[in-house]
Amino acid sequence: MTREEIQELINSDFHVLKEGVAIKVDGEIVDYIEQLDEKGSPVYVLQDLLNWTDDELQEL
């Protein structure tokens, strides 16, 4: 994924990325992540991904 793609998702009101799918969260993002009870299925906050290196984003 590229920074531009991530920024486009953010601009379209998406908040997190789960299993490669962008999700819009109603309410607090932290509350949404905490209520997920799934192992091995990481959830990424899109805004945080903007701080990742290009190499890290390519692995995503």
C-alpha positions in Angstrom: 0.0 0.0 0.0 1.2 3.5 -0.7 0.9 6.6 1.4 -1.3 8.1 -1.3 -3.7 5.2 -1.1 -3.8 5.5 2.7 -4.4 9.2 2.5 -7.3 8.7 0.0 -8.9 6.3 2.4 -8.6 8.8 5.3 -10.0 11.5 3.1 -13.0 9.2 2.4 -13.6 8.9 6.1 -12.2 5.4 6.6 -10.4 4.8 9.9 -8.8 1.4 10.2 -7.6 -1.4 7.9 -8.5 -5.0 8.9 -7.6 -8.0 6.8 -6.9 -5.6 3.9 -10.3 -4.0 4.1 -10.8 -0.3 5.0 -13.5 0.2 7.7 -15.3 3.3 8.9 -15.6 3.4 12.6 -18.5 5.0 14.5 -17.3 6.3 17.8 -13.8 5.9 19.2 -11.2 3.9 17.2 -9.6 2.6 20.4 -13.0 1.3 21.6 -13.6 -0.4 18.3 -10.2 -2.1 18.4 -10.6 -3.2 22.0 -14.0 -4.8 21.3 -12.5 -7.0 18.6 -11.7 -10.4 20.1 -9.7 -11.9 17.2 -6.3 -13.4 17.3 -4.0 -13.2 14.3 -6.0 -10.6 12.5 -4.2 -7.3 13.0 -6.1 -4.0 12.8 -4.2 -1.0 11.6 -5.2 2.6 12.3 -4.8 4.4 8.9 -3.5 7.6 10.4 -0.7 5.6 12.1 0.3 4.0 8.8 1.3 7.4 7.4 4.2 7.2 9.8 5.5 3.9 8.6 8.4 3.6 6.3 7.9 2.8 2.6 9.3 -0.7 3.2 6.9 -1.4 6.0 4.0 -0.2 3.9 5.0 -2.5 1.0 5.0 -5.5 3.4 1.4 -4.6 4.5 
